[in-house]
Amino acid sequence: MQPRWEVAHVLSRLGVGIEELGLNGWQLRTLRAIYHCRTSVMGGHVDACDACGTISISYNSCRNRHCPKCQGHKREEWIEAREADLLPVSYFHVVFTLPDAVNGLALAHPKEVYDSLFGSAWQTLATFGRNKGLQMGMISVLHTWGQNLSLHPHLHCIVPGGGVNAKGNWQNLRADGKFLFAVKALSKVFRAKYIAELSKQLAIDKATREALFKKNWIVYAKRPFGSPKSVVEYLGRYTHKVAISNHRIQQVNEESVRFSYKDYRENGLKKSISLSHSEFVRRFSQHILPKRFVRIRHYGLLSSTWKRVKFKQLRAHFKLKPAEASAPKTLLRKCHCCGEGKLVTLATFDGRGPPAEYMGVCQNLIPHSVG
């Protein structure tokens, strides 16, 4: 079911007021793409169903990674690709969170702050693994937002409950697979490694470093998943999320926008919050990552280097069949009418609109407009 309200509606209400928010060129370009997503400005394509013959006209999406409407297919394709990397071992969901004292630096220097988060999180886990004589692995996904669109940088990580020993064989951290590392110890090491890494990236003064050391840093590790496949499906919820989905927006009027959020200080109680258009867009823009910034990263035995060479040995160790290459199912576009046939593109068009010869015979126009 399509949501009634979208981020694009808020941008439309704000109009030229966006110029007063002090956003940089990359943020403005991203917001412009979201505003025009699936509108006539983007051009489109004419499709025909190979089963029922229905002809439809659709407008193109912006494909921007921050757009609430463009992440569904990418998420499913990512999940399918990661299933080939699974091993029959325990996996843990570990979350590394930065304290709010870093928020000012994150706004001014997002690349350096977030690169340091990735680097220090992996260094922390790798250090604990080496103490056990193991090469570990990690898949990590950056989120920068809280439920109310506040700045809340944290890293969601999937970590196998073991690693490769000096002989090149797999070894569990514990025989029962129910424990990773002590989170209090992880938190202290993470804090030290993050401050050291950030100091390499930015010239932070002694007072800032001391203030960061005084903070209690949080590392959270959930108990292992029920099955390896559930790991990827779970992480898939996080990989292509954006700061807010359109389904959470409850109303957009001339003065404000109201959206739902979960208050985790009250056990996830669902509430609503209203913000002015400018404040909503300002908060949303905080979560637009720098150009070409990589927000999903793989480390250790889950890195691309390992998968090209040594990961095959691990699969052989567990007597797993070689992963079969297959075309992503999500690329097979289904007909909106019969739900069975595949859509075949007959023509494409630019912002001037669909070819005139299809306008009279089209049975299904799929427009999108904001206003």
C-alpha positions in Angstrom: 0.0 0.0 0.0 1.4 3.4 -1.1 1.8 5.9 1.8 -0.3 9.0 1.5 2.5 11.3 2.6 6.2 11.4 1.5 9.4 13.3 2.3 8.8 14.9 -1.2 5.6 16.5 0.1 7.6 18.2 2.9 10.2 19.5 0.4 7.3 20.8 -1.7 5.8 22.7 1.2 9.2 24.1 2.2 9.9 25.4 -1.3 12.5 28.1 -1.5 12.8 28.1 2.3 15.3 25.3 1.8 17.9 27.9 0.8 17.9 29.3 4.3 19.0 26.0 6.0 22.7 26.4 5.2 22.9 23.0 3.4 25.9 22.1 1.2 25.7 21.4 -2.5 25.7 17.7 -2.1 22.8 17.7 0.4 20.8 20.0 -1.9 21.5 17.8 -4.9 20.3 14.7 -2.9 17.1 16.4 -1.7 16.4 17.5 -5.3 16.7 13.9 -6.5 14.3 12.8 -3.7 11.8 15.5 -4.7 11.8 14.5 -8.4 11.8 10.7 -7.8 9.2 9.0 -9.9 7.9 12.2 -11.4 7.7 13.3 -15.1 11.0 15.2 -14.6 12.9 11.9 -14.4 11.5 10.6 -17.7 10.2 7.0 -17.8 9.4 3.9 -19.7 6.6 2.1 -21.5 6.2 -1.5 -20.5 4.0 -4.4 -21.8 3.2 -7.6 -19.8 4.3 -10.8 -21.7 1.3 -12.6 -20.2 -1.8 -10.4 -20.2 -0.6 -7.7 -22.6 -1.3 -4.7 -20.4 0.6 -1.7 -21.5 1.8 0.7 -18.7 3.7 3.9 -18.4 6.0 4.4 -15.4 8.2 7.2 -14.3 11.8 6.5 -13.4 13.1 6.5 -9.8 16.1 8.6 -8.7 18.0 5.6 -7.3 19.5 7.8 -4.6 20.5 5.7 -1.6 18.9 8.3 0.7 15.5 8.1 -1.0 12.7 6.3 0.9 11.3 5.0 -2.3 14.4 3.5 -3.9 15.7 0.9 -1.4 13.4 -2.1 -1.6 15.0 -3.9 -4.6 18.5 -3.1 -3.5 17.9 -4.6 -0.1 16.5 -7.8 -1.5 19.4 -8.1 -4.0 21.9 -7.6 -1.1 20.3 -10.3 1.0 20.4 -12.8 -1.9 24.1 -12.0 -2.5 25.0 -12.4 1.2 23.3 -15.8 1.6 26.2 -17.3 -0.4 28.6 -16.1 2.4 26.9 -18.0 5.2 28.7 -20.6 7.3 26.9 -23.0 9.7 28.2 -21.2 12.8 26.8 -18.9 15.4 26.4 -15.2 14.5 26.0 -12.2 16.8 24.5 -8.8 16.2 26.9 -6.2 17.8 26.1 -2.5 17.9 28.9 0.2 18.4 27.4 3.6 19.4 29.2 7.0 19.5 28.4 9.3 22.5 26.5 12.6 21.8 29.7 14.5 22.5 30.9 13.5 19.0 27.8 15.0 17.3 29.3 18.4 16.6 32.4 16.8 15.0 30.1 14.5 13.0 28.3 17.5 11.5 31.4 19.3 10.6 33.6 16.3 9.5 31.3 13.4 8.8 33.7 11.4 6.7 36.5 11.4 9.3 34.1 10.7 12.2 32.4 7.8 10.5 35.5 6.3 9.0 37.0 6.3 12.5 33.9 4.5 13.7 34.3 1.7 11.2 38.0 1.4 11.7 37.9 1.4 15.5 35.0 -1.1 15.7 36.9 -3.6 13.5 40.2 -3.0 15.4 38.4 -3.7 18.7 36.9 -7.0 17.5 40.1 -8.0 15.7 42.1 -7.4 18.9 39.8 -9.6 20.9 40.0 -12.3 18.2 43.8 -12.2 18.1 43.9 -12.7 21.9 42.2 -16.0 21.1 44.5 -16.7 18.3 41.8 -16.2 15.7 41.2 -14.2 12.5 37.7 -13.0 12.8 35.2 -11.3 10.4 32.6 -8.6 10.4 29.9 -7.1 8.2 29.0 -3.5 9.3 26.3 -1.0 8.4 26.3 2.6 9.4 23.2 4.3 10.8 23.4 8.0 11.8 19.9 8.6 13.0 17.6 8.1 16.0 13.9 7.5 15.7 13.1 11.2 15.9 15.6 12.0 13.2 18.2 13.3 15.8 21.9 12.6 15.2 22.8 9.2 16.7 25.7 7.6 14.9 26.0 3.8 15.4 27.3 0.7 13.7 25.2 -2.5 13.2 27.6 -5.4 12.9 27.2 -9.1 12.2 30.0 -11.1 13.7 30.6 -14.9 13.4 31.1 -16.5 16.8 34.6 -17.7 16.0 37.4 -17.4 13.4 40.2 -19.0 11.6 43.2 -20.3 13.7 46.9 -20.4 12.8 46.4 -23.7 10.9 43.7 -22.2 8.7 40.9 -24.1 10.3 37.6 -22.8 11.8 37.4 -22.6 15.6 34.5 -21.4 17.7 35.0 -19.0 20.5 33.0 -21.2 22.7 31.8 -24.8 22.2 28.2 -23.9 22.8 28.4 -20.8 20.5 26.4 -18.7 23.0 28.9 -16.0 23.9 31.1 -13.6 22.0 33.1 -11.2 24.2 32.3 -9.3 27.4 30.6 -6.1 26.4 32.1 -4.0 29.2 35.6 -4.9 28.0 34.6 -4.3 24.4 33.3 -0.8 25.3 36.5 0.3 27.0 38.8 -0.9 24.2 36.4 0.6 21.6 36.5 4.0 23.3 40.4 4.0 23.4 40.7 2.9 19.8 38.1 5.3 18.5 39.7 8.3 20.2 43.1 7.2 18.9 41.7 6.8 15.4 39.9 10.1 15.4 43.0 11.8 16.5 44.8 10.6 13.4 41.9 11.9 11.2 41.3 15.3 12.9 43.3 17.6 15.1 41.2 17.3 18.3 42.5 19.1 21.4 43.3 17.6 24.7 40.1 18.9 26.4 38.0 17.1 23.8 39.9 13.8 24.2 39.5 14.0 28.0 35.8 14.7 27.7 35.4 11.7 25.4 37.3 9.4 27.8 35.0 10.5 30.7 31.9 9.3 28.7 30.5 5.8 29.1 30.7 4.3 25.7 28.1 1.6 24.7 28.7 -1.6 22.9 25.7 -4.0 22.7 25.8 -7.6 21.7 22.6 -9.6 21.2 22.6 -13.3 21.7 23.2 -15.5 18.7 20.6 -15.9 15.9 18.5 -19.0 15.5 20.0 -19.9 12.2 22.7 -18.6 9.8 20.1 -17.6 7.2 18.1 -15.6 9.7 21.3 -13.5 10.2 21.3 -12.1 6.7 17.5 -11.5 6.7 17.8 -9.7 10.0 20.8 -7.5 8.8 18.8 -6.9 5.6 16.5 -4.8 7.7 19.4 -2.4 8.3 21.4 -2.4 5.1 19.3 -0.1 3.0 17.3 1.8 5.5 17.1 5.6 5.3 16.6 8.1 8.1 12.8 7.9 7.9 10.4 5.8 5.7 7.4 7.5 4.1 5.1 5.1 5.9 6.0 6.8 9.2 4.9 10.2 8.0 1.3 10.7 9.3 0.5 14.2 8.0 1.9 17.1 6.1 0.1 20.4 6.3 1.0 24.0 5.5 2.8 24.6 8.8 4.3 21.2 9.9 4.9 17.5 9.4 3.9 14.8 11.9 5.5 11.4 12.0 5.6 8.4 14.3 8.6 7.1 16.2 9.4 4.6 18.9 10.6 5.9 22.3 13.2 3.3 23.4 13.5 5.0 26.8 10.0 3.8 27.4 10.4 0.2 26.0 9.7 1.2 22.4 6.4 2.9 23.1 5.0 4.3 19.8 4.6 8.1 19.8 4.2 11.0 17.4 6.2 14.2 16.9 5.5 17.3 14.9 8.2 19.5 13.4 8.2 22.5 11.1 9.0 21.8 7.5 12.4 23.5 7.9 13.3 21.6 11.0 12.2 18.2 9.5 14.4 18.8 6.4 17.3 20.1 8.5 17.2 16.9 10.6 16.8 14.7 7.5 19.8 16.4 5.8 22.1 15.5 8.8 21.9 11.9 7.6 22.9 12.5 4.0 26.3 10.9 3.8 29.3 12.4 2.0 29.6 11.6 -1.7 30.8 8.1 -2.4 31.0 7.3 1.3 30.7 3.5 1.7 28.2 2.7 4.5 28.3 -1.2 4.2 31.7 -2.6 4.8 33.2 -6.1 5.2 36.2 -7.1 7.2 38.5 -10.0 8.0 37.3 -13.4 6.7 34.2 -11.7 5.3 36.1 -9.2 3.2 36.4 -9.4 -0.6 40.0 -10.4 -0.4 39.2 -13.4 1.8 36.2 -14.4 -0.3 38.3 -14.5 -3.5 40.8 -17.0 -2.1 40.4 -18.4 1.4 36.6 -18.4 1.9 36.3 -21.4 -0.5 38.5 -23.4 1.9 36.1 -22.6 4.7 33.1 -23.7 2.7 35.0 -27.0 1.9 35.8 -27.4 5.6 32.1 -27.3 6.4 31.4 -29.5 3.4 29.2 -26.9 1.8 28.3 -27.0 -1.8 29.8 -24.3 -4.1 27.5 -21.2 -4.2 25.6 -21.1 -7.4 25.4 -17.9 -9.3 21.8 -16.8 -10.1 20.2 -13.7 -11.4 18.6 -11.5 -8.7 15.0 -12.4 -8.4 14.1 -8.7 -7.8 15.2 -7.7 -11.3 12.3 -9.8 -12.8 9.7 -7.1 -12.8 6.2 -8.4 -12.4 3.1 -7.1 -14.1 1.0 -4.8 -11.8 -2.2 -6.1 -13.5 -2.1 -9.9 -13.5 0.9 -10.3 -11.1 2.2 -13.2 -13.2 3.8 -11.9 -16.3 7.1 -10.1 -16.7 7.3 -6.5 -17.9 9.0 -6.0 -21.2 10.1 -2.4 -22.0 8.8 -1.1 -25.3 10.1 2.5 -25.2 11.8 5.0 -23.0 11.2 8.7 -22.8 12.7 11.9 -21.2 11.1 14.7 -19.3 9.0 15.7 -22.4 6.7 12.8 -21.7 5.6 9.5 -23.2 5.5 8.9 -27.0 2.1 10.0 -28.3 1.4 6.7 -30.0 1.2 5.0 -26.5 -1.1 7.5 -24.8 -4.2 6.3 -26.5 -3.6 2.6 -26.0 -2.1 2.6 -22.4 -4.3 0.8 -19.9 -2.3 1.6 -16.9 -0.7 5.0 -16.1 1.5 5.0 -13.0 2.2 8.6 -12.3 3.6 10.3 -9.2 3.4 13.9 -8.3 3.9 16.0 -5.3 2.3 19.2 -4.4 
